[in-house]
Amino acid sequence: MPRKVTVDALACEGHGRCQNNAPEVFQLDADDISRVQLDEIPDALVAKVERAIRTCPRQAITWVEG
């Protein structure tokens, strides 16, 4: 089942922990807001995304339901 993830741009403070944990998925833009680089998260990257979710100090990253 394809999985998707999102970043709440209003909550993100640009700490970059998500990019450190899953650089294939997250990238900080020019405004230091994290952006998701993939439409769907492959199974091989799910553990990295989970780590990024857990380490986000603002809890700005979530899985998209449905």
C-alpha positions in Angstrom: 0.0 0.0 0.0 1.5 3.4 -1.0 2.2 5.7 1.9 2.3 9.5 1.9 3.7 11.9 4.4 3.2 15.6 4.9 4.9 18.5 6.7 2.8 21.2 8.4 4.6 24.3 7.0 3.1 26.5 9.7 4.5 24.3 12.5 7.9 23.6 10.9 10.8 25.7 12.3 13.5 24.3 10.0 15.5 22.4 12.5 16.4 19.9 9.7 16.2 16.7 11.7 13.9 15.3 9.1 16.4 16.0 6.3 19.2 14.4 8.4 17.1 11.3 9.0 15.6 10.9 5.5 17.4 13.1 3.0 15.7 11.1 0.2 12.3 12.3 1.4 12.8 15.7 3.0 14.6 18.9 1.9 14.6 22.3 3.5 13.6 25.1 1.1 15.0 28.6 0.9 12.7 29.6 3.8 14.0 26.8 6.0 10.7 24.9 5.8 10.8 21.2 5.2 9.3 19.9 2.0 8.4 16.4 1.0 10.3 15.4 -2.2 8.4 12.2 -3.0 4.7 11.7 -3.8 4.7 8.2 -2.3 7.1 6.7 0.3 8.6 3.4 -0.8 8.7 0.6 1.8 12.5 0.9 2.0 12.2 4.5 3.4 9.4 4.0 5.8 11.7 3.4 8.8 13.6 6.6 8.0 10.4 8.6 7.8 9.2 7.2 11.1 12.5 8.3 12.7 12.0 11.8 11.1 8.5 11.9 12.6 9.7 10.9 16.0 12.6 13.4 16.1 10.7 16.5 14.8 10.7 18.9 17.7 7.5 20.6 16.5 5.7 17.4 15.5 5.1 18.9 12.1 5.4 15.6 10.1 2.6 13.2 9.8 1.5 10.3 7.7 -1.4 11.1 5.3 -4.4 8.9 6.1 -6.4 7.3 3.3 
